[in-house]
Amino acid sequence: MERRTLRKIHAIFLITLNQNLITAGKHMEEKTETKMSFSIKLCSDKTAFEVRPQKRASVRMAEAKLLLENTVGYDIVVDTPHIMILRRGDAEITLSSDGRMLIKKVKDEKEACLIALDIFGIVFQ
């Protein structure tokens, strides 16, 4: 019997977060920089993308809620001390207090990555 192995595709992005600027892999000389890397992969059921910070992260959910409430384009559906469910257009995002995200109803990995970059930029400003 032939044994098949499945390869998981991981995309690791190094991002630079500034107060109002988010760039992927581009050096910013203005303002203080915070560098964060994360992996993004298609979940096993292939209906969502899982985003995981490479280093331990902690999201202050109460502050994140206030920031996201004041951001155009995001609607908070569910808010608990450990998990927040958001909507942005058709996309549904589950944000955990440890920085992980589950992004559903997006057309491809690029769209999921852009949403993750945006949320990290808002939450870790």
N, C-alpha and C positions, 0 to 999 in steps of 0.2 A: 504494500500500500504506500502510495506516495504521500509524503508529509509536506504540507504547505505551511509556509511561515508568512505571517502578515507583518508588514513593515508599518510602523507608526511614523507619520510624518510630523515632525516638530519644527515649528518656525520660532526662532528666538529673535526677539527684536530688542535692540538697545534704544531706549527712548530718552529724550531729554525733556524734562518738564520745567517750564517756567510759569510765571503767574498767568499770562495769557497766551503763551506760545507753546506749541507741542511740535517737535520735529523728530523724525526717525533717523537716527544716525548722523545728524548734522550738528556740527559744533556751533554753539551760540556764545558769543563773547559778551553780550549784554546780560545783566541781571545774574543772580546766583543760580547755579544749576543743581538739579537733583537728578541723578541717573538711576534708572530702574530698568531691569530686564524682566521679561516674562516669556512663557511659552504658550502657544495656542495650538490646540489640536482638535480634530473632529472627535466627538464622543463615540463610544462604541455602538450606540443605536443610530448614529449618523443623522440625528435631528438637531444637534446643537454643537457649538464650539465651546471647549473648556479653556479658560484662561487662568494661568497660575503664575504668580510672581516667582522669580528664581530665588529671591531672598525673602526671608520672613517679613511680612508686612502686617500692619495693624490699622484697620479702618475705624475711626471713631464714628460710629453709626449715627449718633445724634447730630454731629457736625456735618456729616455727609448728607444727611437728610435736608438740613437747612440749605446747604450749597446746591443740591440738586433741585430743590423746590424753587430756587431762584434762578435756575438755568432754563432758558427757553428750549423746548423740544423734549424735555423729560417729564413724564408723569409717574408719580409714585403710586403703585398699586397696593403693595403690602409693605409694612414697616414693622420690624421687630428689632430687639436689641442685637441680634446676631445675623439677620438676613433682611435684605430689602429687594423687592421685586419692582422693576422699572419698565416703562415702555418708552420707546423712542421710535416714532413712526409705527411700522409693523413689527419691529424687533422687540423682543422681550428679554430683559437682562435680570439675572439673579446675582446680586452682589453680596458676598459673605464678609463678615468682619475680619477674616484673615486675608482679604484681598483677592480671593478667588472669584471668578465670574463664570456663569453659564449663559451663553448668548444664543437665543433661539430665533427662528423666523428671519434669518438673514440669507441672502442669496449665495454668498461665498465667504471664504476665509478673509479676504481683503476687507469686506464690510465689517466683519466681526472684529478685526484688528483695529479698524478706525474707531469703532465704538469703544473698544477697550482703551485705546489711547485717550479718547475724549474723557471717559469716566475717570481714568487715573489722573488726568490733568486737572479735573474738577476736584476730586476727593483729596489729592495730595498737594494742593496748591499752597 
